[in-house]
């Protein structure tokens, strides 16, 4: 029987996701934001990244699916992040969508009742520090 770790390491999608989450955490920490990757928690997913000392979780999306997501796809990701925020006891859930070359250009989507807005990751880090 394979361990969960062995399965995870052989899954290319999981590797990409883990690498993206790690890169986002490193960027945030390097910019003065206390952030950490969340441990896997079975069917009660609590998001990918927790902002320590803030009531915020982040869901990171990467891969081909993020190259040009439709409004419907983005809406689904935002719904997923809100469920994860509830599971983790946080009020705010945001979605970080693929960054191309520069991580600071990653888009952080903020759910809204009628429209979703976004800011770039570097602006998001500054906003968090100011809170």
LOTOR-330939 format. One line per 4 residues: number of its first residue (from 1); their letters; for each residue x, y, z of N, C-alpha, C, CB. Coordinates in nm, 2 decimals. Glycine has a CB too. Example, Ala and Ser with C-alpha at 12.3 -4.5 7.8 and 13.67 -1.06 7.14 Angstrom:
<atoms>
1 = as = 1.32:-0.57:0.78:1.23:-0.45:0.78:1.32:-0.33:0.78:1.13:-0.45:0.90 ~ 1.28:-0.22:0.71:1.37:-0.11:0.71:1.29:0.00:0.79:1.41:-0.06:0.57 $
</atoms>
This chain:
<atoms>
1 = xxxx = 0.08:-0.12:0.00:0.00:0.00:0.00:0.09:0.12:0.00:-0.10:0.00:0.12 ~ 0.06:0.22:-0.09:0.13:0.34:-0.09:0.09:0.44:0.01:0.12:0.41:-0.23 ~ 0.18:0.51:0.06:0.15:0.62:0.16:0.09:0.74:0.09:0.27:0.66:0.25 ~ 0.02:0.82:0.16:-0.04:0.94:0.10:0.07:1.03:0.04:-0.12:1.02:0.20 $
5 = xxxx = 0.19:1.04:0.11:0.30:1.12:0.06:0.35:1.07:-0.07:0.41:1.12:0.17 ~ 0.37:0.94:-0.08:0.42:0.88:-0.21:0.32:0.91:-0.32:0.44:0.72:-0.19 ~ 0.19:0.90:-0.30:0.09:0.93:-0.40:0.10:1.07:-0.44:-0.05:0.89:-0.35 ~ 0.11:1.16:-0.34:0.11:1.30:-0.37:0.23:1.34:-0.46:0.12:1.38:-0.24 $
9 = xxxx = 0.34:1.28:-0.43:0.46:1.32:-0.50:0.46:1.27:-0.64:0.59:1.26:-0.43 ~ 0.38:1.16:-0.67:0.38:1.11:-0.81:0.26:1.18:-0.89:0.36:0.96:-0.81 ~ 0.19:1.27:-0.83:0.08:1.33:-0.90:0.13:1.47:-0.95:-0.04:1.35:-0.80 ~ 0.15:1.49:-1.08:0.20:1.61:-1.14:0.12:1.73:-1.10:0.21:1.60:-1.28 $
13 = xxxx = -0.02:1.72:-1.10:-0.10:1.83:-1.07:-0.08:1.88:-0.93:-0.25:1.80:-1.09 ~ -0.07:1.78:-0.84:-0.05:1.81:-0.70:0.09:1.88:-0.68:-0.05:1.69:-0.61 ~ 0.19:1.83:-0.75:0.32:1.90:-0.74:0.32:2.04:-0.78:0.42:1.82:-0.83 ~ 0.25:2.07:-0.90:0.23:2.21:-0.94:0.16:2.30:-0.84:0.16:2.21:-1.08 $
17 = xxxx = 0.06:2.24:-0.78:-0.02:2.32:-0.68:0.06:2.34:-0.56:-0.14:2.24:-0.65 ~ 0.13:2.24:-0.51:0.22:2.26:-0.39:0.33:2.37:-0.42:0.28:2.13:-0.35 ~ 0.39:2.36:-0.54:0.49:2.45:-0.58:0.44:2.60:-0.58:0.56:2.42:-0.71 ~ 0.32:2.61:-0.64:0.26:2.75:-0.65:0.23:2.80:-0.51:0.13:2.74:-0.74 $
21 = xxxx = 0.17:2.71:-0.42:0.13:2.76:-0.29:0.26:2.80:-0.21:0.06:2.64:-0.21 ~ 0.36:2.72:-0.22:0.49:2.75:-0.16:0.55:2.88:-0.20:0.59:2.63:-0.18 ~ 0.54:2.90:-0.33:0.59:3.03:-0.39:0.51:3.15:-0.34:0.59:3.02:-0.54 ~ 0.38:3.13:-0.33:0.30:3.24:-0.28:0.33:3.27:-0.13:0.15:3.21:-0.29 $
25 = xxxx = 0.34:3.17:-0.05:0.38:3.19:0.09:0.51:3.26:0.10:0.38:3.05:0.16 ~ 0.61:3.21:0.03:0.74:3.27:0.03:0.74:3.42:-0.01:0.84:3.20:-0.06 ~ 0.66:3.45:-0.11:0.65:3.59:-0.15:0.58:3.68:-0.04:0.56:3.60:-0.28 ~ 0.48:3.63:0.02:0.41:3.70:0.13:0.50:3.72:0.25:0.28:3.63:0.17 $
29 = xxxx = 0.57:3.61:0.29:0.66:3.62:0.40:0.77:3.72:0.37:0.71:3.48:0.44 ~ 0.83:3.71:0.26:0.93:3.81:0.22:0.89:3.95:0.22:0.99:3.77:0.08 ~ 0.75:3.97:0.21:0.70:4.11:0.21:0.63:4.14:0.34:0.60:4.12:0.09 ~ 0.67:4.07:0.44:0.62:4.11:0.58:0.49:4.06:0.62:0.62:4.25:0.59 $
33 = xxxx = 0.43:3.96:0.55:0.30:3.90:0.58:0.32:3.76:0.64:0.20:3.90:0.46 ~ 0.27:3.74:0.75:0.28:3.61:0.81:0.18:3.51:0.75:0.26:3.61:0.97 ~ 0.23:3.42:0.67:0.14:3.32:0.60:0.20:3.18:0.61:0.13:3.37:0.45 ~ 0.11:3.08:0.60:0.16:2.94:0.60:0.07:2.86:0.52:0.17:2.89:0.75 $
37 = xxxx = 0.12:2.75:0.47:0.04:2.65:0.39:-0.05:2.58:0.49:0.13:2.56:0.31 ~ -0.17:2.55:0.46:-0.26:2.47:0.54:-0.23:2.32:0.52:-0.41:2.51:0.51 ~ -0.24:2.25:0.63:-0.23:2.10:0.61:-0.36:2.05:0.54:-0.21:2.03:0.74 ~ -0.35:1.94:0.47:-0.46:1.88:0.40:-0.56:1.83:0.52:-0.42:1.76:0.31 $
41 = xxxx = -0.69:1.85:0.49:-0.78:1.81:0.59:-0.90:1.73:0.54:-0.83:1.94:0.66 ~ -0.88:1.64:0.45:-0.98:1.55:0.40:-1.09:1.62:0.33:-1.04:1.48:0.52 ~ -1.22:1.59:0.35:-1.33:1.64:0.28:-1.37:1.78:0.33:-1.44:1.55:0.28 ~ -1.31:1.83:0.44:-1.34:1.96:0.49:-1.22:2.05:0.47:-1.37:1.95:0.65 $
45 = xxxx = -1.19:2.07:0.34:-1.08:2.16:0.29:-1.09:2.29:0.36:-1.08:2.17:0.14 ~ -0.98:2.34:0.41:-0.97:2.47:0.48:-0.89:2.57:0.40:-0.91:2.45:0.62 ~ -0.87:2.56:0.27:-0.80:2.65:0.19:-0.65:2.61:0.18:-0.81:2.79:0.25 ~ -0.58:2.67:0.10:-0.44:2.64:0.07:-0.34:2.71:0.16:-0.40:2.67:-0.07 $
49 = xxxx = -0.37:2.84:0.19:-0.28:2.93:0.27:-0.37:3.00:0.37:-0.21:3.03:0.18 ~ -0.31:3.01:0.49:-0.37:3.09:0.60:-0.29:3.21:0.63:-0.39:3.00:0.73 ~ -0.35:3.33:0.63:-0.27:3.45:0.67:-0.28:3.45:0.82:-0.34:3.58:0.60 ~ -0.17:3.44:0.89:-0.17:3.43:1.04:-0.20:3.57:1.09:-0.03:3.39:1.09 $
53 = xxxx = -0.29:3.57:1.20:-0.33:3.70:1.26:-0.43:3.77:1.18:-0.21:3.78:1.27 ~ -0.48:3.72:1.07:-0.59:3.78:0.99:-0.69:3.67:0.97:-0.53:3.83:0.85 ~ -0.81:3.71:0.95:-0.92:3.62:0.93:-0.94:3.59:0.78:-1.05:3.67:0.99 ~ -0.82:3.54:0.72:-0.82:3.53:0.57:-0.75:3.39:0.53:-0.74:3.64:0.51 $
57 = xxxx = -0.82:3.32:0.44:-0.75:3.21:0.38:-0.74:3.24:0.23:-0.83:3.07:0.41 ~ -0.65:3.17:0.16:-0.63:3.18:0.02:-0.64:3.05:-0.05:-0.49:3.25:-0.01 ~ -0.70:3.05:-0.16:-0.71:2.93:-0.25:-0.62:2.96:-0.37:-0.86:2.89:-0.29 ~ -0.52:2.88:-0.40:-0.43:2.90:-0.51:-0.47:2.81:-0.63:-0.28:2.88:-0.47 $
61 = xxxx = -0.49:2.87:-0.74:-0.52:2.80:-0.87:-0.40:2.82:-0.96:-0.65:2.84:-0.93 ~ -0.36:2.71:-1.03:-0.25:2.72:-1.12:-0.27:2.62:-1.24:-0.11:2.70:-1.06 ~ -0.19:2.62:-1.34:-0.20:2.52:-1.45:-0.28:2.58:-1.57:-0.27:2.40:-1.40 ~ -0.30:2.50:-1.66:-0.37:2.54:-1.79:-0.51:2.60:-1.77:-0.38:2.42:-1.88 $
65 = xxxx = -0.58:2.55:-1.67:-0.71:2.60:-1.64:-0.72:2.74:-1.61:-0.77:2.52:-1.52 ~ -0.60:2.80:-1.56:-0.60:2.94:-1.52:-0.55:3.04:-1.63:-0.52:2.96:-1.40 ~ -0.52:2.98:-1.75:-0.46:3.07:-1.85:-0.56:3.18:-1.90:-0.42:2.98:-1.97 ~ -0.69:3.14:-1.91:-0.79:3.23:-1.95:-0.93:3.18:-1.89:-0.80:3.25:-2.10 $
69 = xxxx = -0.94:3.19:-1.76:-1.06:3.13:-1.70:-1.19:3.21:-1.73:-1.05:3.13:-1.54 ~ -1.30:3.14:-1.75:-1.43:3.20:-1.78:-1.48:3.26:-1.65:-1.53:3.10:-1.84 ~ -1.58:3.35:-1.67:-1.65:3.41:-1.56:-1.71:3.30:-1.47:-1.76:3.51:-1.60 ~ -1.77:3.20:-1.53:-1.83:3.08:-1.46:-1.72:3.01:-1.38:-1.90:2.99:-1.56 $
73 = xxxx = -1.61:2.98:-1.44:-1.50:2.91:-1.37:-1.45:2.99:-1.25:-1.39:2.88:-1.47 ~ -1.43:3.12:-1.27:-1.39:3.20:-1.16:-1.49:3.20:-1.05:-1.36:3.34:-1.21 ~ -1.62:3.21:-1.09:-1.73:3.20:-0.99:-1.72:3.08:-0.91:-1.86:3.22:-1.05 ~ -1.70:2.96:-0.97:-1.69:2.83:-0.91:-1.57:2.83:-0.81:-1.67:2.72:-1.01 $
77 = xxxx = -1.46:2.89:-0.85:-1.34:2.89:-0.76:-1.37:2.98:-0.64:-1.22:2.94:-0.83 ~ -1.44:3.09:-0.66:-1.47:3.18:-0.55:-1.57:3.11:-0.45:-1.53:3.31:-0.60 ~ -1.67:3.04:-0.51:-1.76:2.96:-0.42:-1.69:2.86:-0.34:-1.87:2.89:-0.50 ~ -1.60:2.79:-0.40:-1.51:2.69:-0.33:-1.44:2.75:-0.22:-1.42:2.62:-0.43 $
81 = xxxx = -1.38:2.87:-0.24:-1.30:2.94:-0.14:-1.39:2.98:-0.02:-1.23:3.06:-0.20 ~ -1.51:3.02:-0.05:-1.60:3.06:0.06:-1.64:2.94:0.15:-1.73:3.13:0.00 ~ -1.66:2.82:0.09:-1.68:2.70:0.17:-1.56:2.67:0.25:-1.72:2.58:0.07 ~ -1.44:2.68:0.19:-1.32:2.66:0.27:-1.30:2.75:0.38:-1.20:2.66:0.17 $
85 = xxxx = -1.34:2.88:0.36:-1.33:2.98:0.47:-1.42:2.94:0.58:-1.37:3.12:0.42 ~ -1.54:2.90:0.55:-1.63:2.85:0.65:-1.58:2.73:0.73:-1.77:2.82:0.59 ~ -1.52:2.64:0.66:-1.46:2.52:0.72:-1.34:2.56:0.81:-1.40:2.42:0.61 ~ -1.27:2.66:0.78:-1.16:2.70:0.86:-1.19:2.81:0.97:-1.04:2.76:0.77 $
89 = xxxx = -1.32:2.85:0.97:-1.36:2.95:1.07:-1.31:3.10:1.03:-1.31:2.92:1.20 ~ -1.28:3.12:0.90:-1.24:3.25:0.86:-1.36:3.32:0.79:-1.12:3.24:0.76 ~ -1.35:3.46:0.80:-1.46:3.54:0.73:-1.43:3.56:0.59:-1.47:3.67:0.81 ~ -1.30:3.57:0.55:-1.26:3.61:0.42:-1.19:3.50:0.34:-1.18:3.74:0.43 $
93 = xxxx = -1.23:3.47:0.22:-1.16:3.38:0.13:-1.13:3.44:0.00:-1.25:3.25:0.12 ~ -1.01:3.43:-0.04:-0.97:3.49:-0.17:-0.91:3.38:-0.26:-0.87:3.61:-0.15 ~ -0.91:3.41:-0.39:-0.85:3.31:-0.48:-0.74:3.38:-0.56:-0.96:3.26:-0.59 ~ -0.62:3.31:-0.55:-0.51:3.36:-0.63:-0.50:3.28:-0.76:-0.37:3.35:-0.54 $
97 = xxxx = -0.50:3.35:-0.87:-0.50:3.28:-1.00:-0.36:3.29:-1.06:-0.61:3.33:-1.09 ~ -0.32:3.19:-1.12:-0.19:3.18:-1.19:-0.11:3.31:-1.22:-0.21:3.11:-1.32 ~ 0.01:3.30:-1.19:0.10:3.41:-1.22:0.18:3.36:-1.34:0.19:3.46:-1.10 ~ 0.21:3.45:-1.43:0.29:3.40:-1.55:0.44:3.41:-1.52:0.26:3.49:-1.67 $
101 = xxxx = 0.50:3.52:-1.54:0.65:3.52:-1.51:0.68:3.58:-1.37:0.71:3.61:-1.62 ~ 0.61:3.68:-1.33:0.64:3.75:-1.21:0.53:3.72:-1.11:0.65:3.90:-1.23 ~ 0.57:3.67:-0.99:0.47:3.63:-0.89:0.39:3.75:-0.84:0.54:3.56:-0.78 ~ 0.46:3.87:-0.84:0.38:3.98:-0.79:0.27:4.02:-0.87:0.48:4.10:-0.77 $
105 = xxxx = 0.26:3.97:-1.00:0.15:3.99:-1.09:0.04:3.89:-1.07:0.20:3.99:-1.23 ~ 0.05:3.80:-0.98:-0.06:3.70:-0.96:-0.18:3.78:-0.92:-0.02:3.60:-0.84 ~ -0.30:3.74:-0.97:-0.42:3.81:-0.94:-0.49:3.75:-0.82:-0.51:3.80:-1.07 ~ -0.52:3.83:-0.73:-0.60:3.79:-0.61:-0.74:3.84:-0.63:-0.53:3.85:-0.47 $
109 = xxxx = -0.83:3.74:-0.64:-0.97:3.77:-0.67:-1.05:3.78:-0.54:-1.04:3.67:-0.76 ~ -1.13:3.88:-0.52:-1.20:3.91:-0.40:-1.35:3.89:-0.44:-1.17:4.05:-0.34 ~ -1.42:3.80:-0.37:-1.56:3.78:-0.40:-1.65:3.90:-0.37:-1.62:3.65:-0.33 ~ -1.75:3.93:-0.45:-1.84:4.04:-0.42:-1.98:3.99:-0.45:-1.81:4.16:-0.50 $
113 = xxxx = -2.08:4.06:-0.40:-2.22:4.01:-0.42:-2.26:4.02:-0.57:-2.31:4.09:-0.33 ~ -2.22:4.13:-0.64:-2.26:4.14:-0.78:-2.14:4.14:-0.87:-2.33:4.27:-0.79 ~ -2.02:4.17:-0.83:-1.91:4.16:-0.92:-1.79:4.12:-0.83:-1.88:4.30:-0.99 ~ -1.70:4.06:-0.90:-1.57:4.02:-0.83:-1.46:4.11:-0.88:-1.53:3.87:-0.87 $
117 = xxxx = -1.38:4.15:-0.78:-1.27:4.24:-0.81:-1.14:4.17:-0.79:-1.28:4.37:-0.73 ~ -1.03:4.23:-0.83:-0.90:4.17:-0.81:-0.80:4.27:-0.78:-0.86:4.07:-0.92 ~ -0.69:4.23:-0.72:-0.57:4.31:-0.71:-0.45:4.22:-0.73:-0.56:4.39:-0.57 ~ -0.34:4.28:-0.76:-0.22:4.20:-0.78:-0.16:4.16:-0.64:-0.12:4.28:-0.86 $
121 = xxxx = -0.09:4.06:-0.64:-0.03:4.00:-0.52:0.05:4.10:-0.44:0.05:3.88:-0.55 ~ 0.13:4.18:-0.51:0.22:4.28:-0.44:0.13:4.38:-0.37:0.32:4.34:-0.53 ~ 0.02:4.43:-0.43:-0.07:4.52:-0.37:-0.14:4.46:-0.25:-0.17:4.58:-0.47 ~ -0.18:4.33:-0.27:-0.25:4.26:-0.17:-0.16:4.25:-0.04:-0.29:4.12:-0.21 $
125 = xxxx = -0.03:4.22:-0.06:0.06:4.21:0.05:0.07:4.34:0.13:0.20:4.17:0.01 ~ 0.07:4.45:0.05:0.08:4.58:0.11:-0.05:4.61:0.19:0.10:4.69:0.01 ~ -0.17:4.57:0.13:-0.30:4.59:0.19:-0.30:4.52:0.33:-0.41:4.55:0.10 ~ -0.25:4.39:0.32:-0.26:4.31:0.45:-0.17:4.37:0.56:-0.21:4.17:0.42 $
129 = xxx = -0.05:4.42:0.52:0.03:4.48:0.62:-0.03:4.61:0.68:0.17:4.52:0.56 ~ -0.11:4.68:0.60:-0.17:4.80:0.65:-0.29:4.77:0.74:-0.22:4.89:0.53 ~ -0.35:4.65:0.74:-0.47:4.62:0.82:-0.43:4.61:0.97:-0.53:4.49:0.78 $
</atoms>
